[in-house]
Amino acid sequence: MIDEALINRNIAELRQRIRLIAQECGRDPNDITVLAVSKTRPAAAIRVAASAGLTNIGENYIQEAVDKQLELQDLPLQWHCIGPLQSNKTRLVAEHFHWAHTVDRLKIAQRLNDQRPSTLPALNVCLQVNIDREPQKAGVAPDELKNLAEQVATLPNLMLRGVMAIPAARDDTAAQRQTFAAVRACFQSLQGEYPQMDTLSMGMSRDFPAAVAEGSTLVRIGTDIFGART
């Protein structure tokens, strides 16, 4: 059973929080996109979020997302792949998504490029940077980001749009902001050469206030929209 009232209330509260944080930082709240992260959530919950104006949908599990897309094809949604990209899943992403946030190596970018149907516009991609250099986490090292950007920018069926990061969990706001500032520096270091880069994808339910304060243009929110998973 979908609690529509809860989802709508959560979205209203989330927007208000983002608005206040943005105002405190001198930012325009309209420059911050909310990506509704809907992994394991039913299509009906996404429909409620879309009716409240959230049309950017983030999914970690690719086949699950494709199934939901069929159910929701009447809605004008933008589908973002935010889960790990493996070679055996690139075709589904290339054929069914508008965005891929987790590109971290040329092999994956090349496959997405080659498998993108010619009838579709270029696939928007973000490069995932492993800002904390965690060995168990995906993402390119910060000092390898420039080289990967150069390679991806040559692929005609991809549009290099930004940088994405999932920093290590930190409870201290100052520490969160310090890490997000490092991600922003990586992003800004590429913008001069690639002016089409306009997306800094960082911040989730636990730390999005710090991310917004440090310049995030897209926050990936699941729990604070749909509630805790049961």
PyMOL commands that set and color helices and strands:
alter all, ss='L'
color gray80, all
select helices_A, chain A and resi 4-24+29-31+43-51+62-71+87-96+106-115+142-152+173-191+208-213+223-226
alter helices_A, ss='H'
color red, helices_A
select strands_A, chain A and resi 33-37+56-59+78-81+99-103+123-128+158-164+199-201+218-221
alter strands_A, ss='S'
color yellow, strands_A
deselect
rebuild
show_as cartoon
